[in-house]
Amino acid sequence: MKVIETAGIVLKTMDFKENDIILTILTREAGKKSGIFHGGKSLRSGNAAKAELFVINYFEYSEKPNTDLVRIRKCELLESFPPLRKNYSKFLHANYFSEILLQCEISGVDSQDYFELLKNTMFQLSGAKTGAEIKFDFEMQLLKLLGVHPNLDNCIQCASYLWKNEHGRITAPKYSVPYQLDARLGGIRCPECCIQSSYTAVLHPGSLAFFSKRQTALQSDSGIRPTQINLKELDQALAIYFRHYFGKNLKTHTLLQENSWKN
């Protein structure tokens, strides 16, 4: 029986018997694992705190070949992220990050990249005033890890270049009217190739410019600041993009959308 020691982030919990709970965790070294955490509901032992969503624990578990559940032998709390449970918007964002990673196929080879992405995002979200830009950065990095980030250079339909180029420097989108992100084709439609489709979402030039610059920078401290309109358009566009990729709507996104853009 193989014994694994690793850090892991709790993505999902499910009641099991009177005092036990099934945890689905994203481990640093071995992808996603699910296992029974005996005494996971016990307040007296402190195990209940370790079974909260989004917490990082040190796990020691064993697994047998051809079994779905691992046996969690040891669990020690490393980081609990209290601010995520005190703010409804942050809690919704954290739930969204967990749900989207539950949909991803994550191998042991790639596990550390996904683990570090979620861990760093949780730390950023804990200390932030709002989560909209953090969410966008998370999505951008996730698309890169999945290998499905959209083509933002040329129109996905007619192949025309989308950007102004002055003295060898890209300055702005070529057109001043809306573009579209096409989830099915995996890229941008220029204004002349826009269509009516459930797979497309409107992006005004400012949103497209921010999208492109942030895709290149992949960091929120790059000095590039989005407007609320930019973030709202990109939120809607990427929801369609992920819906096409996963083949389903993400339930937490609906709640998150209602809370984030209600004004």
C-alpha positions in Angstrom: 0.0 0.0 0.0 1.5 3.3 -1.1 1.7 6.1 1.4 1.7 9.7 0.1 2.6 12.9 2.1 1.6 16.2 0.5 -0.1 19.5 1.0 -3.6 19.7 -0.4 -6.4 22.3 -0.8 -10.0 21.2 0.0 -12.2 21.6 -3.1 -15.3 19.7 -2.0 -16.8 18.1 1.1 -19.6 15.5 1.3 -21.1 14.0 4.5 -20.3 10.4 5.2 -21.8 8.6 8.2 -22.3 10.3 11.5 -18.9 11.8 12.2 -17.0 11.3 9.0 -16.7 13.3 5.8 -15.4 12.7 2.3 -12.9 15.4 1.1 -12.0 16.1 -2.4 -8.6 17.8 -2.4 -6.2 19.3 -4.9 -2.8 17.9 -3.9 0.5 19.5 -4.7 2.0 16.4 -6.2 -0.7 13.9 -7.2 -3.6 15.7 -8.8 -7.1 15.5 -7.3 -7.9 12.9 -4.7 -11.0 12.0 -2.7 -10.9 10.2 0.6 -12.7 9.6 3.9 -11.6 11.9 6.7 -12.7 10.0 9.9 -13.9 12.4 12.6 -14.1 15.2 10.1 -17.2 16.6 11.8 -15.7 16.6 15.2 -15.5 20.1 16.8 -13.8 18.8 19.9 -10.8 17.3 18.1 -10.4 20.3 15.8 -11.0 18.2 12.7 -14.0 20.2 11.6 -11.7 23.2 10.9 -9.5 21.0 8.7 -12.6 19.8 6.7 -13.6 23.4 5.7 -13.7 24.3 2.0 -10.6 26.1 0.7 -8.3 25.3 3.6 -4.7 24.0 3.0 -3.8 20.9 5.0 -0.8 18.6 5.2 -2.1 15.2 4.3 -0.8 11.7 4.7 -2.9 9.2 2.9 -2.6 5.7 1.4 -4.2 4.3 -1.7 -4.8 0.9 -3.2 -4.8 0.3 -7.0 -8.2 0.5 -8.7 -9.9 2.2 -5.8 -11.7 5.5 -6.0 -11.2 6.7 -2.4 -7.9 7.1 -0.6 -7.5 6.5 3.1 -6.6 9.8 4.9 -4.3 8.7 7.8 -3.2 12.2 8.9 -4.4 15.7 8.4 -2.8 18.9 9.8 -4.1 22.4 9.2 -1.6 24.7 7.4 -3.8 27.7 6.3 -7.5 28.4 6.8 -8.1 31.8 5.0 -10.6 33.2 7.5 -11.4 36.3 5.3 -13.0 34.0 2.7 -15.7 33.0 5.2 -16.4 36.5 6.5 -17.2 38.1 3.1 -20.0 36.8 0.9 -18.4 38.0 -2.3 -15.0 36.4 -1.5 -16.8 33.2 -0.5 -18.6 33.1 -3.8 -15.3 33.7 -5.7 -13.5 30.9 -3.8 -16.4 28.5 -4.5 -16.1 29.4 -8.2 -12.4 28.6 -8.2 -13.0 25.3 -6.5 -15.9 24.3 -8.9 -13.9 25.1 -12.0 -10.9 23.1 -10.9 -13.2 20.2 -10.0 -14.1 20.1 -13.8 -10.4 20.0 -14.9 -8.4 16.8 -15.6 -5.3 17.4 -13.5 -2.4 14.9 -13.8 0.2 14.4 -11.2 2.8 15.9 -13.6 0.8 19.2 -13.7 -0.6 19.2 -10.2 1.9 21.6 -8.7 1.1 24.3 -11.2 -2.6 24.0 -10.5 -2.0 23.8 -6.8 0.2 27.0 -6.8 -2.3 28.8 -8.9 -5.2 28.1 -6.5 -3.1 28.7 -3.4 -1.8 32.1 -4.7 -5.3 33.1 -5.8 -6.7 32.4 -2.3 -4.0 34.5 -0.7 -4.7 37.4 -3.0 -8.4 37.1 -2.6 -8.1 37.0 1.2 -6.4 40.4 1.2 -8.3 42.1 -1.7 -11.2 44.5 -1.5 -12.9 43.0 -4.5 -12.4 39.8 -6.4 -13.3 40.6 -10.0 -9.8 41.3 -11.3 -8.4 38.4 -9.3 -11.0 36.1 -10.9 -9.9 37.3 -14.4 -6.2 36.7 -13.6 -7.1 33.2 -12.3 -9.0 32.4 -15.5 -6.2 33.7 -17.7 -3.6 31.5 -16.0 -6.0 28.5 -16.0 -6.6 28.8 -19.7 -2.8 28.8 -20.2 -2.5 25.6 -18.1 -5.3 23.9 -20.0 -3.7 24.9 -23.3 -6.8 26.6 -24.6 -6.2 30.3 -24.3 -7.8 32.1 -27.2 -6.0 33.5 -30.2 -6.0 37.3 -29.9 -3.7 38.2 -32.8 -5.8 37.5 -35.9 -9.5 37.2 -36.7 -10.4 33.6 -36.2 -12.6 33.8 -39.3 -10.9 35.9 -42.0 -7.3 35.8 -40.5 -7.0 39.6 -40.7 -4.6 41.2 -38.1 -6.6 42.8 -35.3 -4.2 45.5 -34.1 -2.7 48.8 -35.1 1.0 48.7 -35.6 3.0 51.9 -35.3 6.8 51.8 -35.8 6.8 48.1 -34.8 4.7 48.7 -31.6 1.2 47.4 -31.1 -0.9 50.3 -29.9 -4.6 49.5 -30.0 -7.2 47.4 -31.7 -7.6 48.2 -35.4 -11.3 49.0 -35.2 -13.3 51.2 -32.9 -16.4 49.1 -32.9 -17.1 45.8 -31.0 -15.4 42.5 -31.7 -16.5 39.1 -30.5 -14.9 36.2 -28.6 -15.9 33.0 -30.3 -15.7 30.1 -27.9 -16.2 27.4 -30.5 -13.4 28.6 -32.8 -11.1 29.7 -29.9 -10.4 33.2 -30.8 -11.6 36.7 -31.8 -13.9 37.7 -34.6 -13.2 41.1 -36.2 -16.2 43.5 -36.5 -16.6 42.4 -40.2 -17.0 38.8 -39.2 -19.3 39.1 -36.2 -22.3 36.7 -36.1 -25.3 35.9 -34.0 -24.4 32.8 -31.9 -24.7 31.4 -28.4 -20.9 30.7 -28.7 -19.9 34.3 -29.1 -19.7 37.3 -26.7 -19.2 41.0 -27.5 -15.9 42.6 -26.5 -15.5 46.4 -27.1 -12.0 47.5 -28.1 -11.0 48.6 -24.6 -11.9 45.1 -23.2 -10.0 43.4 -26.0 -7.0 45.6 -25.4 -6.9 44.8 -21.7 -7.5 41.1 -22.5 -4.5 41.0 -24.8 -2.1 43.0 -22.6 -3.0 40.9 -19.5 -2.7 37.6 -21.5 0.9 38.7 -22.2 1.6 40.0 -18.7 -0.3 37.3 -16.8 0.0 39.4 -13.6 -2.2 42.0 -11.9 0.7 44.2 -10.9 1.7 44.9 -14.5 0.3 48.4 -14.2 -2.6 47.7 -16.6 -5.9 48.6 -14.9 -9.3 47.5 -16.2 -12.6 49.3 -15.9 -15.7 47.7 -14.5 -17.1 47.5 -18.0 -14.0 45.7 -19.2 -14.3 43.1 -16.3 -18.0 42.6 -16.8 -17.6 42.0 -20.6 -14.7 39.6 -20.0 -16.6 37.8 -17.2 -19.5 37.1 -19.6 -17.2 36.2 -22.5 -15.2 33.8 -20.4 -18.3 32.2 -19.0 -19.3 31.3 -22.5 -15.8 30.1 -23.2 -15.6 27.8 -20.2 -19.2 26.6 -20.8 -18.1 25.4 -24.3 -14.9 23.9 -23.0 -16.5 22.0 -20.1 -19.8 21.3 -21.9 -21.9 22.8 -19.0 -22.6 25.9 -17.1 -20.8 26.4 -13.8 -23.4 26.8 -11.1 -21.3 29.0 -8.9 -20.8 31.5 -11.8 -24.5 32.3 -11.8 -24.5 33.3 -8.1 -21.2 35.1 -8.6 -22.5 37.1 -11.6 -25.7 38.1 -9.7 -23.6 39.4 -6.8 -20.8 41.1 -8.7 -22.8 43.0 -11.3 -26.0 43.9 -9.5 -25.4 47.6 -9.7 
